Amino acid sequence: MTEAHFRKLEQMYLKAAPINRVHFPSTQLSIQKASATVSLEVHPDYFHALGAMHGSVYFKLLDDAAFFAVNSLVEDVFVLTTNFNTHLVRPVSKGLIKAVGTVKFSSKNLWIAEAHLSDEKGREIGFGTGHFARSKVALTPSIGYC
């Protein structure tokens, strides 16, 4: 795995994915071999009616961190999330949150990764595990991998 591969994945996530540009513009991503960190500044636009961040944002950050930890190991195609279980531990309504994903199992066509989401005080606010598989979509500039 090369640093160039990691940087291309980061650019694809930050610049080519409309959901991140439009709805989560403060998202940051850092990739290393078998590991990825996604961080986001909590914003009231992400809240449910009780004034805390909606669980869908927890899921997104956890899945993204685990996904990119896996795709750091796969240099030819985009991987796909085939299953992801999310556990919400505590609410959060302010500050910078960070999801750290790591690969726990790797085979030719299947990976298992986990991710932990924490608040800026280092308290765990959620965690998840997922299964990932190779897709048939090549990593090319046409999908923002450049």
Residue frames as qw, qx, qy, qz and C-alpha x, y, z in Angstrom:
[[0.000, 0.890, 0.455, 0.000, 0.00, 0.00, 0.00],
 [0.471, 0.231, 0.023, 0.851, 1.33, 3.38, -0.93],
 [0.078, -0.466, -0.325, 0.819, 0.94, 6.86, 0.46],
 [0.167, 0.098, -0.436, -0.879, -0.27, 7.94, -2.99],
 [0.323, -0.344, -0.839, -0.271, -3.13, 5.42, -2.76],
 [0.252, -0.529, -0.636, 0.502, -4.15, 6.78, 0.66],
 [0.010, -0.378, -0.018, 0.926, -4.12, 10.40, -0.57],
 [0.233, -0.066, -0.643, -0.727, -6.20, 9.51, -3.66],
 [0.316, -0.472, -0.823, 0.002, -8.80, 7.80, -1.45],
 [0.186, -0.509, -0.415, 0.731, -8.89, 10.87, 0.81],
 [0.090, 0.227, -0.264, -0.933, -9.43, 13.19, -2.16],
 [0.267, -0.255, -0.807, -0.461, -12.16, 10.94, -3.55],
 [0.300, -0.542, -0.734, 0.278, -13.97, 11.11, -0.20],
 [0.177, -0.549, -0.262, 0.774, -13.53, 14.81, 0.44],
 [0.097, 0.401, -0.273, -0.869, -13.98, 16.22, -3.08],
 [0.245, 0.019, -0.770, -0.588, -15.85, 13.72, -5.25],
 [0.180, -0.413, -0.886, 0.109, -18.56, 12.56, -2.82],
 [0.148, -0.556, -0.247, -0.780, -21.44, 15.07, -2.95],
 [0.631, -0.647, -0.423, -0.068, -22.75, 14.05, 0.49],
 [0.648, -0.366, -0.199, 0.638, -19.52, 15.20, 2.09],
 [0.255, 0.191, 0.159, 0.934, -19.18, 18.43, 0.11],
 [0.283, -0.509, -0.360, -0.729, -22.82, 19.45, 0.56],
 [0.679, -0.595, -0.300, -0.307, -24.01, 18.01, 3.87],
 [0.801, -0.537, -0.023, 0.263, -20.83, 17.38, 5.87],
 [0.483, 0.806, -0.157, 0.304, -18.36, 20.04, 4.71],
 [0.253, -0.807, 0.476, -0.240, -16.31, 19.97, 7.92],
 [0.982, -0.116, 0.146, 0.009, -15.53, 16.26, 7.57],
 [0.095, 0.763, -0.635, -0.077, -11.84, 15.32, 7.57],
 [0.998, 0.031, 0.024, -0.049, -10.29, 11.96, 6.63],
 [0.011, -0.734, 0.679, 0.024, -6.85, 10.53, 7.28],
 [0.982, 0.097, -0.070, -0.144, -5.86, 7.09, 5.97],
 [0.130, -0.621, 0.773, 0.020, -3.00, 4.78, 6.89],
 [0.430, 0.146, -0.866, -0.210, -2.48, 1.09, 6.18],
 [0.427, -0.325, -0.844, 0.014, -5.50, -0.83, 7.59],
 [0.225, -0.547, -0.522, 0.615, -6.66, 2.26, 9.51],
 [0.100, 0.519, 0.329, 0.782, -8.66, 5.41, 8.87],
 [0.153, -0.445, -0.529, 0.706, -9.79, 8.35, 10.98],
 [0.006, 0.604, 0.486, 0.631, -12.82, 10.47, 10.15],
 [0.191, -0.365, -0.493, 0.766, -13.56, 13.60, 12.15],
 [0.043, -0.623, -0.524, -0.579, -16.47, 16.01, 12.09],
 [0.037, -0.045, 0.376, -0.925, -17.47, 19.14, 13.96],
 [0.027, 0.523, 0.840, -0.144, -20.93, 18.56, 15.45],
 [0.097, -0.077, -0.183, -0.975, -23.48, 21.01, 14.03],
 [0.434, 0.213, 0.546, -0.684, -27.13, 21.60, 15.03],
 [0.611, 0.333, -0.368, -0.617, -28.18, 20.64, 11.48],
 [0.429, 0.178, -0.885, -0.041, -27.31, 17.04, 12.46],
 [0.206, -0.072, 0.722, -0.657, -29.66, 17.00, 15.49],
 [0.236, -0.442, -0.833, -0.234, -32.89, 15.12, 16.09],
 [0.303, -0.742, -0.302, -0.517, -35.79, 16.78, 17.98],
 [0.714, -0.649, -0.211, 0.155, -34.16, 16.21, 21.40],
 [0.018, -0.970, 0.240, -0.024, -31.14, 18.37, 20.54],
 [0.547, -0.499, 0.630, 0.236, -28.46, 15.73, 20.04],
 [0.202, 0.451, -0.687, -0.533, -26.84, 14.26, 16.95],
 [0.877, 0.161, 0.001, -0.453, -28.99, 11.80, 14.99],
 [0.771, -0.260, 0.576, 0.081, -27.82, 8.18, 14.91],
 [0.788, 0.576, 0.181, 0.121, -27.55, 8.27, 11.12],
 [0.213, 0.892, -0.363, 0.168, -24.52, 10.55, 11.49],
 [0.584, -0.518, 0.622, -0.066, -22.95, 8.11, 13.96],
 [0.870, 0.215, 0.439, 0.059, -23.48, 5.36, 11.39],
 [0.583, 0.804, -0.050, 0.111, -22.00, 7.43, 8.56],
 [0.034, -0.843, 0.518, -0.139, -18.80, 8.25, 10.42],
 [0.677, -0.338, 0.650, -0.074, -18.34, 4.71, 11.75],
 [0.846, 0.390, 0.360, 0.055, -18.99, 3.12, 8.36],
 [0.439, 0.872, -0.189, 0.102, -16.74, 5.62, 6.57],
 [0.247, -0.747, 0.611, -0.091, -13.83, 4.99, 8.97],
 [0.746, -0.121, 0.654, -0.012, -14.15, 1.20, 8.72],
 [0.753, 0.620, 0.219, -0.008, -14.68, 1.35, 4.94],
 [0.358, 0.872, -0.317, 0.102, -11.55, 3.40, 4.28],
 [0.482, -0.564, 0.669, -0.038, -9.48, 1.26, 6.64],
 [0.802, 0.164, 0.572, 0.052, -10.42, -1.66, 4.36],
 [0.638, 0.757, 0.118, 0.077, -10.03, 0.20, 1.05],
 [0.119, -0.866, 0.476, 0.093, -6.53, 1.23, 2.17],
 [0.562, -0.295, 0.763, 0.122, -5.63, -2.44, 1.59],
 [0.622, 0.455, 0.619, 0.153, -7.32, -2.69, -1.82],
 [0.161, -0.526, 0.245, 0.798, -5.66, -0.64, -4.56],
 [0.099, 0.043, 0.744, 0.660, -7.52, -1.73, -7.68],
 [0.254, -0.507, -0.659, -0.494, -11.26, -1.52, -6.90],
 [0.380, -0.417, 0.197, -0.802, -13.76, 0.23, -4.66],
 [0.145, -0.113, -0.953, 0.242, -14.91, -1.94, -1.76],
 [0.463, -0.441, -0.365, -0.677, -18.53, -2.20, -0.65],
 [0.304, -0.191, 0.685, -0.634, -20.09, -2.34, 2.78],
 [0.452, -0.142, -0.797, -0.373, -22.17, -5.53, 2.86],
 [0.597, -0.611, -0.520, -0.017, -23.18, -5.37, 6.51],
 [0.225, 0.374, -0.396, 0.808, -22.63, -2.87, 9.32],
 [0.518, -0.628, -0.578, 0.054, -23.83, -3.01, 12.92],
 [0.109, 0.552, -0.186, 0.805, -23.93, 0.26, 14.84],
 [0.521, -0.536, -0.596, 0.293, -24.10, 0.72, 18.61],
 [0.018, -0.742, 0.007, -0.670, -24.98, 4.15, 20.02],
 [0.559, -0.170, -0.624, 0.519, -23.45, 4.60, 23.48],
 [0.187, -0.615, -0.394, 0.657, -24.14, 8.21, 24.46],
 [0.332, 0.874, 0.335, 0.117, -25.56, 11.37, 22.93],
 [0.477, -0.203, 0.091, 0.851, -23.41, 14.21, 21.68],
 [0.196, 0.882, 0.428, -0.017, -24.46, 17.78, 20.93],
 [0.100, 0.974, -0.197, -0.056, -21.24, 19.75, 20.50],
 [0.450, -0.656, 0.559, 0.233, -17.57, 19.57, 19.72],
 [0.430, 0.530, -0.664, -0.305, -15.33, 17.60, 17.41],
 [0.882, -0.132, 0.404, -0.202, -16.04, 13.89, 17.12],
 [0.192, 0.597, -0.739, -0.247, -13.69, 11.28, 15.69],
 [0.965, 0.041, 0.160, -0.202, -14.22, 7.79, 14.30],
 [0.040, -0.615, 0.770, 0.165, -11.23, 5.47, 14.05],
 [0.941, 0.183, 0.002, -0.286, -11.58, 2.39, 11.87],
 [0.163, -0.562, 0.804, 0.105, -9.29, -0.63, 11.83],
 [0.753, 0.197, -0.533, -0.333, -9.24, -3.85, 9.83],
 [0.628, -0.419, 0.570, -0.324, -9.70, -6.93, 12.02],
 [0.730, 0.056, 0.673, 0.100, -9.84, -9.67, 9.37],
 [0.346, 0.664, -0.367, -0.551, -8.66, -9.81, 5.79],
 [0.696, 0.071, 0.692, 0.179, -9.01, -12.45, 3.07],
 [0.323, 0.093, 0.597, 0.729, -9.01, -12.37, -0.72],
 [0.111, -0.445, -0.538, -0.707, -12.60, -11.10, -1.05],
 [0.503, -0.735, -0.413, -0.191, -13.87, -10.37, 2.48],
 [0.288, 0.293, -0.453, 0.792, -12.77, -7.96, 5.18],
 [0.461, -0.736, -0.496, 0.013, -14.11, -7.27, 8.65],
 [0.291, 0.346, -0.239, 0.860, -13.42, -3.91, 10.24],
 [0.341, -0.709, -0.565, 0.248, -14.47, -2.10, 13.38],
 [0.182, 0.531, -0.014, 0.827, -14.72, 1.57, 14.23],
 [0.376, -0.565, -0.561, 0.475, -15.02, 3.52, 17.46],
 [0.068, 0.730, 0.218, 0.644, -16.51, 7.02, 17.68],
 [0.489, -0.436, -0.460, 0.600, -15.44, 9.36, 20.46],
 [0.004, -0.972, -0.216, -0.095, -16.15, 12.91, 21.55],
 [0.359, 0.757, -0.303, 0.454, -13.49, 15.55, 22.08],
 [0.487, -0.662, 0.455, -0.343, -13.07, 14.44, 25.71],
 [0.180, 0.378, -0.907, -0.039, -12.13, 10.96, 24.48],
 [0.547, 0.055, 0.687, -0.475, -15.37, 9.33, 25.66],
 [0.072, 0.098, 0.895, 0.430, -16.76, 6.61, 23.43],
 [0.456, 0.255, 0.204, -0.828, -20.10, 7.68, 21.96],
 [0.872, 0.315, 0.074, -0.368, -20.58, 4.81, 19.52],
 [0.241, -0.438, 0.820, 0.279, -18.96, 1.82, 17.85],
 [0.830, 0.369, 0.071, -0.412, -19.62, -0.56, 15.01],
 [0.442, -0.278, 0.791, 0.319, -18.40, -3.53, 13.00],
 [0.662, 0.561, -0.013, -0.497, -18.85, -4.25, 9.34],
 [0.727, 0.043, 0.611, 0.311, -18.20, -6.68, 6.53],
 [0.261, 0.766, -0.237, -0.538, -16.76, -5.41, 3.28],
 [0.791, 0.188, 0.541, 0.216, -16.31, -6.99, -0.16],
 [0.247, -0.221, 0.485, 0.810, -14.60, -6.15, -3.44],
 [0.545, 0.643, 0.268, -0.466, -16.77, -4.42, -6.03],
 [0.707, 0.336, 0.449, 0.430, -16.33, -4.43, -9.80],
 [0.164, 0.978, 0.091, 0.089, -15.79, -0.65, -9.85],
 [0.733, 0.180, -0.127, 0.643, -12.19, 0.22, -10.64],
 [0.325, -0.781, -0.117, 0.520, -10.46, 2.99, -8.73],
 [0.498, 0.372, 0.367, 0.692, -10.09, 5.53, -11.54],
 [0.091, -0.085, -0.072, 0.990, -10.18, 9.30, -11.96],
 [0.301, -0.355, -0.559, -0.687, -13.78, 9.01, -13.23],
 [0.581, -0.624, -0.518, -0.062, -14.91, 8.35, -9.63],
 [0.224, -0.933, 0.122, -0.252, -12.60, 10.96, -8.14],
 [0.856, -0.381, 0.184, 0.296, -9.65, 8.68, -7.39],
 [0.622, 0.612, 0.007, 0.488, -6.92, 11.02, -8.52]]
